[in-house]
Each structure stands twice: as structure tokens, then as C-alpha cells.
Amino acid sequence: MRRHFRHDGFSLAEVLMAIGIMAIGMLFIAGVFPVAIHFTTLTTERTTAGAVADEAFAKIGLYGINLADTRWLAPDGDECVLFEDVWTGSDGGDFIADDEFAYPSTFDPYKDAGSIGDDDLGYYYKDYFWSALCRRLGSRTVQVTVFVCRKSGRNQVYPNPYPPPFPPTVVRPMAYKLPVVVGTRFDELELDTGYKHFINDGDTIVDNESGEIYRVLERYADLNDDTIKLDKYWNDGNYTIGAPEWVWVVPPAVGGSKNPCIGVFQRVIRF
């Protein structure tokens, strides 16, 4: 008797079902990559931000603070001021070069200057920058707050915190002092209409008087788009509704919306 063997293959329905299952699996796998890239970028930026902040604190220690500056003697002398205004050379009208606020601050004329040549303009080609606030706590102690920022485009410019006759923009991100009004809720502030685009969801702000650090959870998108919600009560709820206040923030680039700040660090340094 001759045996007959069946050589049947997969049916069309089985093939289509297998392809469908594989396609769904590939979609899930593909969806993991953007999330992984996002978290890898965040981890890299946070690690770099720590290194930038360490270099910033070291430089501030080297440049020093002029504890005899008249700003410390004014009625608001215990409030935050830009590091550039109170470093030891500021009383003589000296300025710190912009490339000192870049990371890394070393200058490579072949890599940094590019088509500019050998001019000392390497900071145009740096990605990371820092800006610092100083608030005097005692006779020789200063609270230093460092904003670490990432510049995503070499041609970007940022609002200049210094008024005219200084130019309206600067080439590096800098902390900017903004007027706000205490809202009707413990955790809300109202922004001046002219500055509301300076602060958006996820930004970090610093109270001018206390140096307290706050995170912006949301800037409302309805008719109250000039109101921001904070991650905690303003000054622990000790305030007067409608009272004017001041905060510091690093605004986005001119024409942009993304805040360049990737980390805020604070230390008390004795000089």
C-alpha cells in the first residue's frame, strides 16, 4: 500500500494573522525608542547640568563677591542680584567676558571659532551656559543660585536683563527679573501681560526676596493665560493677595517658546 503524505502550507488567514500580530508588536517596539531617547537626553542634560553648576560655583569663588558693594547696603540689599553686578571687579566698571559663562569655558580656536577665525568668540559655539544670582545672608555668607541653560541654536539671542542703553538682546541665556502679583490662591501668581511669554509650563522661578525655588506646573491656557500655578504655596502662604512681587527666570530665546533652563542649583558660600 502506498502512503500519501500531505504537504499543506499555512492558509492565507493564518499568514495575515501572523503578519498582524508582528505588526502590532513592531509598533509597540517602535514606540519605546522615542521615550528611551527622551529619557536618555534628560539624563545626559541633568548630568551635564551638575558639572556646569560645579564649574560655576568654582568660578564664583575665584572671582569673588564684593561684600562692600552699595547694593548690599541698600534697603533691598538682602534681595537677589546678578553675579555680574557684585563680583569683586564690578565696582571698577569691569565686565566678565561672556565665554566665562560658557561650558566648557576652555577655548579651542579650531573647534569653537569655526568660520569666525581666531577671535575670542568661542562662546557662540557652546551649548551650555550658566547665570547666577547672589543674595547676602550674613557679613560674609552669600546664597548663590545658579541657572544652568542649554542653547539649542547658535543664532539664538535672549532678552537682556539690563535696561537701555544696553542692547535689548544678549547671545547667552541670562536670569531676568520679572514683576508678578500674588494671586487669589496660595499657589498662583499673575504675570505682567508684557512678560507672560517669559514663563511657561515646567519652568523654574526664584523668589527675589527669599531665594526660594519654585517650579511652574502650568500656565493657564484660558482667559487667565497670565496666571501660573506653582508646585507649592508662595512663601508658605504668608503673603497679601494682590501684593506686587518679583521673580527671576531664564526666558526663552527671542521668537522661541522653549525655556533653555535645564537645572537650578543653590549653595551658601562663605567669602
Buried (B, 14 or more C-beta within 10 A) or exposed (E): EEEEEEEEEEEEEEEEEEEEEEEEEEEEEEEEEEEEEEEEEEEEBEEBBEEBBBBBBEBBBEBEBBBEBEBBEEEEEBBBBBBBBBBBEBEEEEEBEBBEBBBBBEBEBEEBBEEEEEEEBBBBBBBBBBBBBBBBEEEEEBBBBBBBBBBEEEEBBBBBBBEEEEEEEBBBBBBBBBBBBBBEBBBBBBBEEEBBBBBBBEBBBBBBBBBBBBBBBBBEEEEEEBBBBBEBBBBEEEBEEEEEBBBBBBBBBEEBEEBBBBBBBBBEBEB
